Amino acid sequence: MASYHFKCKDIGMSCDYHVSAKKPDDLIPQIAQHAKDAHSIDEVSDDLKQKINSAIKKKIF
Ligand SMILES: [Zn+2]
């Protein structure tokens, strides 16, 4: 079974936020919500989305 992990630190934020999900698509809305709450980023731009996608790591258990 695979899971996908994202750390805010991996896109250069000094932030300990970490989120995981079974599908990468499930991560994006949670990351977008966090970006809004914690970093005042109202809209995730295509640039940022690309950064996030490349920072998402797949783990297989
Ligand atoms: Zn963060």
N, CA, C, O and the ligand as a Tripos MOL2 file, in Angstrom:
@<TRIPOS>MOLECULE
protein
  245   243    62     0     0
PROTEIN
NO_CHARGES

@<TRIPOS>ATOM
      1 N           0.8410   -1.1940    0.0000 N.3       1 MET1
      2 CA          0.0000    0.0000    0.0000 C.3       1 MET1
      3 C           0.8820    1.2520    0.0000 C.2       1 MET1
      4 O           1.8730    1.3320    0.7270 O.2       1 MET1
      5 N           0.5110    2.1970   -0.8050 N.am      2 ALA2
      6 CA          1.3140    3.4130   -0.9090 C.3       2 ALA2
      7 C           0.6170    4.5730   -0.2090 C.2       2 ALA2
      8 O          -0.6090    4.6270   -0.1140 O.2       2 ALA2
      9 N           1.4180    5.4740    0.2650 N.am      3 SER3
     10 CA          0.8720    6.7090    0.7900 C.3       3 SER3
     11 C           1.7410    7.8680    0.3340 C.2       3 SER3
     12 O           2.9100    7.6890   -0.0100 O.2       3 SER3
     13 N           1.1660    9.0370    0.3360 N.am      4 TYR4
     14 CA          1.8430   10.2190   -0.1770 C.3       4 TYR4
     15 C           2.0030   11.2440    0.9310 C.2       4 TYR4
     16 O           1.0740   11.5200    1.6900 O.2       4 TYR4
     17 N           3.1870   11.7940    1.0030 N.am      5 HIS5
     18 CA          3.5130   12.6950    2.1040 C.3       5 HIS5
     19 C           4.0080   14.0340    1.5820 C.2       5 HIS5
     20 O           4.7250   14.1150    0.5840 O.2       5 HIS5
     21 N           3.6050   15.0710    2.2840 N.am      6 PHE6
     22 CA          4.0710   16.4010    1.9420 C.3       6 PHE6
     23 C           4.5230   17.1310    3.1990 C.2       6 PHE6
     24 O           3.8450   17.1220    4.2260 O.2       6 PHE6
     25 N           5.6780   17.7570    3.0910 N.am      7 LYS7
     26 CA          6.1790   18.5930    4.1820 C.3       7 LYS7
     27 C           6.3530   20.0100    3.6750 C.2       7 LYS7
     28 O           6.9440   20.2420    2.6210 O.2       7 LYS7
     29 N           5.8350   20.9420    4.4320 N.am      8 CYS8
     30 CA          5.9670   22.3520    4.0710 C.3       8 CYS8
     31 C           7.4400   22.7480    3.9060 C.2       8 CYS8
     32 O           7.7870   23.5490    3.0370 O.2       8 CYS8
     33 N           8.2760   22.1860    4.7360 N.am      9 LYS9
     34 CA          9.7180   22.4730    4.6820 C.3       9 LYS9
     35 C          10.3030   22.2090    3.2990 C.2       9 LYS9
     36 O          11.2200   22.9040    2.8610 O.2       9 LYS9
     37 N           9.7640   21.1970    2.6130 N.am     10 ASP10
     38 CA         10.3070   20.8080    1.3120 C.3      10 ASP10
     39 C          10.0640   21.8500    0.2230 C.2      10 ASP10
     40 O          10.6930   21.7920   -0.8340 O.2      10 ASP10
     41 N           9.1650   22.8000    0.4640 N.am     11 ILE11
     42 CA          9.0300   23.8810   -0.5080 C.3      11 ILE11
     43 C           9.6210   25.1740    0.0560 C.2      11 ILE11
     44 O           9.3160   26.2730   -0.4060 O.2      11 ILE11
     45 N          10.4760   25.0080    1.0670 N.am     12 GLY12
     46 CA         11.2510   26.1430    1.5490 C.3      12 GLY12
     47 C          10.6110   26.9720    2.6500 C.2      12 GLY12
     48 O          11.1000   28.0490    2.9920 O.2      12 GLY12
     49 N           9.5040   26.4600    3.2100 N.am     13 MET13
     50 CA          8.8520   27.1690    4.3000 C.3      13 MET13
     51 C           9.4970   26.7650    5.6260 C.2      13 MET13
     52 O           9.8820   25.6090    5.8010 O.2      13 MET13
     53 N           9.6150   27.6910    6.5380 N.am     14 SER14
     54 CA         10.0930   27.3210    7.8660 C.3      14 SER14
     55 C           8.8790   26.9970    8.7230 C.2      14 SER14
     56 O           8.4160   27.8040    9.5290 O.2      14 SER14
     57 N           8.3870   25.7910    8.5140 N.am     15 CYS15
     58 CA          7.0950   25.3910    9.0460 C.3      15 CYS15
     59 C           7.1260   23.8770    9.2270 C.2      15 CYS15
     60 O           7.6860   23.1630    8.3950 O.2      15 CYS15
     61 N           6.5360   23.3940   10.2940 N.am     16 ASP16
     62 CA          6.6010   21.9580   10.5790 C.3      16 ASP16
     63 C           5.3990   21.1780   10.0650 C.2      16 ASP16
     64 O           5.2140   20.0080   10.4000 O.2      16 ASP16
     65 N           4.5890   21.8360    9.2520 N.am     17 TYR17
     66 CA          3.3800   21.1760    8.7530 C.3      17 TYR17
     67 C           3.7210   19.9490    7.9010 C.2      17 TYR17
     68 O           4.5990   19.9780    7.0390 O.2      17 TYR17
     69 N           2.9890   18.8780    8.1800 N.am     18 HIS18
     70 CA          3.1680   17.6360    7.4460 C.3      18 HIS18
     71 C           1.7900   17.0200    7.2160 C.2      18 HIS18
     72 O           0.9520   16.9940    8.1180 O.2      18 HIS18
     73 N           1.5660   16.5270    6.0040 N.am     19 VAL19
     74 CA          0.2790   15.9040    5.7280 C.3      19 VAL19
     75 C           0.4990   14.6620    4.8770 C.2      19 VAL19
     76 O           1.4210   14.6100    4.0630 O.2      19 VAL19
     77 N          -0.3520   13.6660    5.0710 N.am     20 SER20
     78 CA         -0.2410   12.4710    4.2510 C.3      20 SER20
     79 C          -1.6250   12.0000    3.8280 C.2      20 SER20
     80 O          -2.6200   12.2630    4.5020 O.2      20 SER20
     81 N          -1.6690   11.2980    2.6960 N.am     21 ALA21
     82 CA         -2.9260   10.7730    2.1750 C.3      21 ALA21
     83 C          -2.6310    9.5670    1.3050 C.2      21 ALA21
     84 O          -1.4770    9.2970    0.9700 O.2      21 ALA21
     85 N          -3.6770    8.8460    0.9420 N.am     22 LYS22
     86 CA         -3.4920    7.6510    0.1150 C.3      22 LYS22
     87 C          -3.3720    7.9980   -1.3550 C.2      22 LYS22
     88 O          -2.8290    7.2220   -2.1420 O.2      22 LYS22
     89 N          -3.8860    9.1830   -1.7290 N.am     23 LYS23
     90 CA         -3.7790    9.6310   -3.1180 C.3      23 LYS23
     91 C          -3.2050   11.0370   -3.1450 C.2      23 LYS23
     92 O          -3.5650   11.8640   -2.3080 O.2      23 LYS23
     93 N          -2.3120   11.3250   -4.0980 N.am     24 PRO24
     94 CA         -1.7390   12.6780   -4.1420 C.3      24 PRO24
     95 C          -2.8080   13.7500   -4.3310 C.2      24 PRO24
     96 O          -2.6850   14.8620   -3.8170 O.2      24 PRO24
     97 N          -3.8640   13.4010   -5.0760 N.am     25 ASP25
     98 CA         -4.9380   14.3650   -5.3040 C.3      25 ASP25
     99 C          -5.6190   14.8020   -4.0190 C.2      25 ASP25
    100 O          -6.1340   15.9160   -3.9200 O.2      25 ASP25
    101 N          -5.6150   13.8910   -3.0160 N.am     26 ASP26
    102 CA         -6.2390   14.2170   -1.7350 C.3      26 ASP26
    103 C          -5.4020   15.1930   -0.9210 C.2      26 ASP26
    104 O          -5.9000   15.8430   -0.0020 O.2      26 ASP26
    105 N          -4.1260   15.2850   -1.2690 N.am     27 LEU27
    106 CA         -3.2440   16.1710   -0.5110 C.3      27 LEU27
    107 C          -3.4600   17.6350   -0.8750 C.2      27 LEU27
    108 O          -3.4190   18.5110   -0.0110 O.2      27 LEU27
    109 N          -3.6860   17.8910   -2.1460 N.am     28 ILE28
    110 CA         -3.7260   19.2690   -2.6390 C.3      28 ILE28
    111 C          -4.7300   20.1490   -1.8760 C.2      28 ILE28
    112 O          -4.3610   21.2370   -1.4350 O.2      28 ILE28
    113 N          -6.0020   19.7050   -1.7060 N.am     29 PRO29
    114 CA         -6.9230   20.5820   -0.9750 C.3      29 PRO29
    115 C          -6.4840   20.8480    0.4650 C.2      29 PRO29
    116 O          -6.6960   21.9390    0.9930 O.2      29 PRO29
    117 N          -5.8750   19.8510    1.0890 N.am     30 GLN30
    118 CA         -5.4110   20.0400    2.4680 C.3      30 GLN30
    119 C          -4.2400   21.0020    2.5270 C.2      30 GLN30
    120 O          -4.1390   21.8250    3.4360 O.2      30 GLN30
    121 N          -3.3520   20.8870    1.5400 N.am     31 ILE31
    122 CA         -2.2090   21.7940    1.4740 C.3      31 ILE31
    123 C          -2.6890   23.2180    1.1750 C.2      31 ILE31
    124 O          -2.1820   24.1870    1.7400 O.2      31 ILE31
    125 N          -3.6690   23.3250    0.2820 N.am     32 ALA32
    126 CA         -4.2110   24.6380   -0.0640 C.3      32 ALA32
    127 C          -4.8270   25.2970    1.1680 C.2      32 ALA32
    128 O          -4.6530   26.4940    1.3990 O.2      32 ALA32
    129 N          -5.5430   24.5030    1.9500 N.am     33 GLN33
    130 CA         -6.1620   25.0050    3.1790 C.3      33 GLN33
    131 C          -5.0870   25.4740    4.1650 C.2      33 GLN33
    132 O          -5.2110   26.5350    4.7760 O.2      33 GLN33
    133 N          -4.0480   24.6810    4.3060 N.am     34 HIS34
    134 CA         -2.9510   25.0340    5.2040 C.3      34 HIS34
    135 C          -2.2370   26.2990    4.7310 C.2      34 HIS34
    136 O          -1.8980   27.1650    5.5370 O.2      34 HIS34
    137 N          -2.0110   26.3980    3.4280 N.am     35 ALA35
    138 CA         -1.3440   27.5760    2.8660 C.3      35 ALA35
    139 C          -2.1310   28.8370    3.2040 C.2      35 ALA35
    140 O          -1.5640   29.8900    3.4990 O.2      35 ALA35
    141 N          -3.4520   28.6980    3.1520 N.am     36 LYS36
    142 CA         -4.3370   29.8150    3.4480 C.3      36 LYS36
    143 C          -4.2750   30.1810    4.9370 C.2      36 LYS36
    144 O          -4.1030   31.3450    5.2980 O.2      36 LYS36
    145 N          -4.4190   29.1630    5.7860 N.am     37 ASP37
    146 CA         -4.4670   29.3950    7.2330 C.3      37 ASP37
    147 C          -3.1290   29.8570    7.7910 C.2      37 ASP37
    148 O          -3.0710   30.7820    8.6020 O.2      37 ASP37
    149 N          -2.0510   29.2050    7.3520 N.am     38 ALA38
    150 CA         -0.7600   29.4120    7.9990 C.3      38 ALA38
    151 C           0.1190   30.4130    7.2650 C.2      38 ALA38
    152 O           0.9660   31.0600    7.8810 O.2      38 ALA38
    153 N          -0.0700   30.5480    5.9590 N.am     39 HIS39
    154 CA          0.8490   31.3780    5.1950 C.3      39 HIS39
    155 C           0.1630   32.4960    4.4240 C.2      39 HIS39
    156 O           0.7920   33.1810    3.6180 O.2      39 HIS39
    157 N          -1.1290   32.6770    4.6760 N.am     40 SER40
    158 CA         -1.8990   33.7370    4.0150 C.3      40 SER40
    159 C          -1.8170   33.6730    2.4950 C.2      40 SER40
    160 O          -1.8300   34.7010    1.8180 O.2      40 SER40
    161 N          -1.7320   32.4510    1.9670 N.am     41 ILE41
    162 CA         -1.7490   32.2690    0.5190 C.3      41 ILE41
    163 C          -3.1770   31.8970    0.1330 C.2      41 ILE41
    164 O          -3.6190   30.7680    0.3440 O.2      41 ILE41
    165 N          -3.8930   32.8730   -0.4380 N.am     42 ASP42
    166 CA         -5.3080   32.6570   -0.7190 C.3      42 ASP42
    167 C          -5.5260   31.7170   -1.8810 C.2      42 ASP42
    168 O          -6.4780   30.9380   -1.8910 O.2      42 ASP42
    169 N          -4.6470   31.7900   -2.8580 N.am     43 GLU43
    170 CA         -4.8210   30.9360   -4.0190 C.3      43 GLU43
    171 C          -3.4890   30.2850   -4.3720 C.2      43 GLU43
    172 O          -2.4560   30.9490   -4.4490 O.2      43 GLU43
    173 N          -3.5340   28.9820   -4.5840 N.am     44 VAL44
    174 CA         -2.3240   28.2570   -4.9490 C.3      44 VAL44
    175 C          -2.1160   28.4170   -6.4510 C.2      44 VAL44
    176 O          -2.8960   27.9040   -7.2530 O.2      44 VAL44
    177 N          -1.0670   29.1250   -6.8190 N.am     45 SER45
    178 CA         -0.7660   29.3720   -8.2330 C.3      45 SER45
    179 C          -0.2390   28.1030   -8.8960 C.2      45 SER45
    180 O           0.1370   27.1460   -8.2210 O.2      45 SER45
    181 N          -0.2180   28.1110  -10.2310 N.am     46 ASP46
    182 CA          0.3050   26.9450  -10.9590 C.3      46 ASP46
    183 C           1.7530   26.6690  -10.5890 C.2      46 ASP46
    184 O           2.1750   25.5180  -10.4730 O.2      46 ASP46
    185 N           2.5150   27.7630  -10.4040 N.am     47 ASP47
    186 CA          3.9100   27.6420   -9.9910 C.3      47 ASP47
    187 C           4.0400   26.9080   -8.6670 C.2      47 ASP47
    188 O           4.8440   25.9890   -8.5150 O.2      47 ASP47
    189 N           3.2260   27.3420   -7.7180 N.am     48 LEU48
    190 CA          3.2670   26.7560   -6.3820 C.3      48 LEU48
    191 C           2.7860   25.3110   -6.4220 C.2      48 LEU48
    192 O           3.3310   24.4410   -5.7430 O.2      48 LEU48
    193 N           1.7530   25.0700   -7.2330 N.am     49 LYS49
    194 CA          1.2240   23.7130   -7.3720 C.3      49 LYS49
    195 C           2.3070   22.7650   -7.8890 C.2      49 LYS49
    196 O           2.4150   21.6200   -7.4510 O.2      49 LYS49
    197 N           3.1050   23.2730   -8.8330 N.am     50 GLN50
    198 CA          4.1950   22.4740   -9.3860 C.3      50 GLN50
    199 C           5.2410   22.1530   -8.3170 C.2      50 GLN50
    200 O           5.7430   21.0330   -8.2220 O.2      50 GLN50
    201 N           5.5480   23.1760   -7.5170 N.am     51 LYS51
    202 CA          6.4850   23.0130   -6.4090 C.3      51 LYS51
    203 C           5.9740   21.9510   -5.4340 C.2      51 LYS51
    204 O           6.7130   21.0710   -4.9940 O.2      51 LYS51
    205 N           4.6890   22.0660   -5.1150 N.am     52 ILE52
    206 CA          4.0700   21.1240   -4.1780 C.3      52 ILE52
    207 C           4.1230   19.7120   -4.7460 C.2      52 ILE52
    208 O           4.4990   18.7670   -4.0540 O.2      52 ILE52
    209 N           3.7400   19.5790   -6.0190 N.am     53 ASN53
    210 CA          3.7310   18.2540   -6.6420 C.3      53 ASN53
    211 C           5.1140   17.6030   -6.6340 C.2      53 ASN53
    212 O           5.2360   16.3930   -6.4420 O.2      53 ASN53
    213 N           6.1440   18.4070   -6.8410 N.am     54 SER54
    214 CA          7.4870   17.8150   -6.8530 C.3      54 SER54
    215 C           7.9940   17.5370   -5.4440 C.2      54 SER54
    216 O           8.9590   16.7940   -5.2680 O.2      54 SER54
    217 N           7.3460   18.1300   -4.4340 N.am     55 ALA55
    218 CA          7.7420   17.9040   -3.0510 C.3      55 ALA55
    219 C           7.0100   16.7220   -2.4120 C.2      55 ALA55
    220 O           7.3990   16.2330   -1.3510 O.2      55 ALA55
    221 N           5.9440   16.2740   -3.0770 N.am     56 ILE56
    222 CA          5.1820   15.1370   -2.5540 C.3      56 ILE56
    223 C           5.9780   13.8470   -2.7220 C.2      56 ILE56
    224 O           6.4430   13.5260   -3.8150 O.2      56 ILE56
    225 N           6.1230   13.1240   -1.6370 N.am     57 LYS57
    226 CA          6.9060   11.8880   -1.6870 C.3      57 LYS57
    227 C           6.0040   10.6830   -1.4880 C.2      57 LYS57
    228 O           5.0910   10.6790   -0.6620 O.2      57 LYS57
    229 N           6.2990    9.6590   -2.2820 N.am     58 LYS58
    230 CA          5.5200    8.4280   -2.1950 C.3      58 LYS58
    231 C           6.2450    7.4480   -1.2810 C.2      58 LYS58
    232 O           7.4530    7.2400   -1.3980 O.2      58 LYS58
    233 N           5.4900    6.8580   -0.3780 N.am     59 LYS59
    234 CA          6.0590    5.8270    0.4850 C.3      59 LYS59
    235 C           5.2890    4.5350    0.3070 C.2      59 LYS59
    236 O           4.0600    4.5300    0.2410 O.2      59 LYS59
    237 N           6.0230    3.4510    0.2310 N.am     60 ILE60
    238 CA          5.3670    2.1620    0.0940 C.3      60 ILE60
    239 C           5.6560    1.3250    1.3400 C.2      60 ILE60
    240 O           6.7990    1.1680    1.7680 O.2      60 ILE60
    241 N           4.5700    0.7980    1.9000 N.am     61 PHE61
    242 CA          4.7250    0.0130    3.1230 C.3      61 PHE61
    243 C           4.6460   -1.4700    2.8390 C.2      61 PHE61
    244 O           4.7570   -2.2820    3.7580 O.2      61 PHE61
    245 ZN          3.3500   25.5260    6.2930 Zn       62 ZN62
@<TRIPOS>BOND
     1     1     2 1
     2     2     3 1
     3     3     4 2
     4     3     5 am
     5     5     6 1
     6     6     7 1
     7     7     8 2
     8     7     9 am
     9     9    10 1
    10    10    11 1
    11    11    12 2
    12    11    13 am
    13    13    14 1
    14    14    15 1
    15    15    16 2
    16    15    17 am
    17    17    18 1
    18    18    19 1
    19    19    20 2
    20    19    21 am
    21    21    22 1
    22    22    23 1
    23    23    24 2
    24    23    25 am
    25    25    26 1
    26    26    27 1
    27    27    28 2
    28    27    29 am
    29    29    30 1
    30    30    31 1
    31    31    32 2
    32    31    33 am
    33    33    34 1
    34    34    35 1
    35    35    36 2
    36    35    37 am
    37    37    38 1
    38    38    39 1
    39    39    40 2
    40    39    41 am
    41    41    42 1
    42    42    43 1
    43    43    44 2
    44    43    45 am
    45    45    46 1
    46    46    47 1
    47    47    48 2
    48    47    49 am
    49    49    50 1
    50    50    51 1
    51    51    52 2
    52    51    53 am
    53    53    54 1
    54    54    55 1
    55    55    56 2
    56    55    57 am
    57    57    58 1
    58    58    59 1
    59    59    60 2
    60    59    61 am
    61    61    62 1
    62    62    63 1
    63    63    64 2
    64    63    65 am
    65    65    66 1
    66    66    67 1
    67    67    68 2
    68    67    69 am
    69    69    70 1
    70    70    71 1
    71    71    72 2
    72    71    73 am
    73    73    74 1
    74    74    75 1
    75    75    76 2
    76    75    77 am
    77    77    78 1
    78    78    79 1
    79    79    80 2
    80    79    81 am
    81    81    82 1
    82    82    83 1
    83    83    84 2
    84    83    85 am
    85    85    86 1
    86    86    87 1
    87    87    88 2
    88    87    89 am
    89    89    90 1
    90    90    91 1
    91    91    92 2
    92    91    93 am
    93    93    94 1
    94    94    95 1
    95    95    96 2
    96    95    97 am
    97    97    98 1
    98    98    99 1
    99    99   100 2
   100    99   101 am
   101   101   102 1
   102   102   103 1
   103   103   104 2
   104   103   105 am
   105   105   106 1
   106   106   107 1
   107   107   108 2
   108   107   109 am
   109   109   110 1
   110   110   111 1
   111   111   112 2
   112   111   113 am
   113   113   114 1
   114   114   115 1
   115   115   116 2
   116   115   117 am
   117   117   118 1
   118   118   119 1
   119   119   120 2
   120   119   121 am
   121   121   122 1
   122   122   123 1
   123   123   124 2
   124   123   125 am
   125   125   126 1
   126   126   127 1
   127   127   128 2
   128   127   129 am
   129   129   130 1
   130   130   131 1
   131   131   132 2
   132   131   133 am
   133   133   134 1
   134   134   135 1
   135   135   136 2
   136   135   137 am
   137   137   138 1
   138   138   139 1
   139   139   140 2
   140   139   141 am
   141   141   142 1
   142   142   143 1
   143   143   144 2
   144   143   145 am
   145   145   146 1
   146   146   147 1
   147   147   148 2
   148   147   149 am
   149   149   150 1
   150   150   151 1
   151   151   152 2
   152   151   153 am
   153   153   154 1
   154   154   155 1
   155   155   156 2
   156   155   157 am
   157   157   158 1
   158   158   159 1
   159   159   160 2
   160   159   161 am
   161   161   162 1
   162   162   163 1
   163   163   164 2
   164   163   165 am
   165   165   166 1
   166   166   167 1
   167   167   168 2
   168   167   169 am
   169   169   170 1
   170   170   171 1
   171   171   172 2
   172   171   173 am
   173   173   174 1
   174   174   175 1
   175   175   176 2
   176   175   177 am
   177   177   178 1
   178   178   179 1
   179   179   180 2
   180   179   181 am
   181   181   182 1
   182   182   183 1
   183   183   184 2
   184   183   185 am
   185   185   186 1
   186   186   187 1
   187   187   188 2
   188   187   189 am
   189   189   190 1
   190   190   191 1
   191   191   192 2
   192   191   193 am
   193   193   194 1
   194   194   195 1
   195   195   196 2
   196   195   197 am
   197   197   198 1
   198   198   199 1
   199   199   200 2
   200   199   201 am
   201   201   202 1
   202   202   203 1
   203   203   204 2
   204   203   205 am
   205   205   206 1
   206   206   207 1
   207   207   208 2
   208   207   209 am
   209   209   210 1
   210   210   211 1
   211   211   212 2
   212   211   213 am
   213   213   214 1
   214   214   215 1
   215   215   216 2
   216   215   217 am
   217   217   218 1
   218   218   219 1
   219   219   220 2
   220   219   221 am
   221   221   222 1
   222   222   223 1
   223   223   224 2
   224   223   225 am
   225   225   226 1
   226   226   227 1
   227   227   228 2
   228   227   229 am
   229   229   230 1
   230   230   231 1
   231   231   232 2
   232   231   233 am
   233   233   234 1
   234   234   235 1
   235   235   236 2
   236   235   237 am
   237   237   238 1
   238   238   239 1
   239   239   240 2
   240   239   241 am
   241   241   242 1
   242   242   243 1
   243   243   244 2
@<TRIPOS>SUBSTRUCTURE
     1 MET1         2 RESIDUE 1 A MET
     2 ALA2         6 RESIDUE 1 A ALA
     3 SER3        10 RESIDUE 1 A SER
     4 TYR4        14 RESIDUE 1 A TYR
     5 HIS5        18 RESIDUE 1 A HIS
     6 PHE6        22 RESIDUE 1 A PHE
     7 LYS7        26 RESIDUE 1 A LYS
     8 CYS8        30 RESIDUE 1 A CYS
     9 LYS9        34 RESIDUE 1 A LYS
    10 ASP10       38 RESIDUE 1 A ASP
    11 ILE11       42 RESIDUE 1 A ILE
    12 GLY12       46 RESIDUE 1 A GLY
    13 MET13       50 RESIDUE 1 A MET
    14 SER14       54 RESIDUE 1 A SER
    15 CYS15       58 RESIDUE 1 A CYS
    16 ASP16       62 RESIDUE 1 A ASP
    17 TYR17       66 RESIDUE 1 A TYR
    18 HIS18       70 RESIDUE 1 A HIS
    19 VAL19       74 RESIDUE 1 A VAL
    20 SER20       78 RESIDUE 1 A SER
    21 ALA21       82 RESIDUE 1 A ALA
    22 LYS22       86 RESIDUE 1 A LYS
    23 LYS23       90 RESIDUE 1 A LYS
    24 PRO24       94 RESIDUE 1 A PRO
    25 ASP25       98 RESIDUE 1 A ASP
    26 ASP26      102 RESIDUE 1 A ASP
    27 LEU27      106 RESIDUE 1 A LEU
    28 ILE28      110 RESIDUE 1 A ILE
    29 PRO29      114 RESIDUE 1 A PRO
    30 GLN30      118 RESIDUE 1 A GLN
    31 ILE31      122 RESIDUE 1 A ILE
    32 ALA32      126 RESIDUE 1 A ALA
    33 GLN33      130 RESIDUE 1 A GLN
    34 HIS34      134 RESIDUE 1 A HIS
    35 ALA35      138 RESIDUE 1 A ALA
    36 LYS36      142 RESIDUE 1 A LYS
    37 ASP37      146 RESIDUE 1 A ASP
    38 ALA38      150 RESIDUE 1 A ALA
    39 HIS39      154 RESIDUE 1 A HIS
    40 SER40      158 RESIDUE 1 A SER
    41 ILE41      162 RESIDUE 1 A ILE
    42 ASP42      166 RESIDUE 1 A ASP
    43 GLU43      170 RESIDUE 1 A GLU
    44 VAL44      174 RESIDUE 1 A VAL
    45 SER45      178 RESIDUE 1 A SER
    46 ASP46      182 RESIDUE 1 A ASP
    47 ASP47      186 RESIDUE 1 A ASP
    48 LEU48      190 RESIDUE 1 A LEU
    49 LYS49      194 RESIDUE 1 A LYS
    50 GLN50      198 RESIDUE 1 A GLN
    51 LYS51      202 RESIDUE 1 A LYS
    52 ILE52      206 RESIDUE 1 A ILE
    53 ASN53      210 RESIDUE 1 A ASN
    54 SER54      214 RESIDUE 1 A SER
    55 ALA55      218 RESIDUE 1 A ALA
    56 ILE56      222 RESIDUE 1 A ILE
    57 LYS57      226 RESIDUE 1 A LYS
    58 LYS58      230 RESIDUE 1 A LYS
    59 LYS59      234 RESIDUE 1 A LYS
    60 ILE60      238 RESIDUE 1 A ILE
    61 PHE61      242 RESIDUE 1 A PHE
    62 ZN62       245 GROUP 0 **** ****
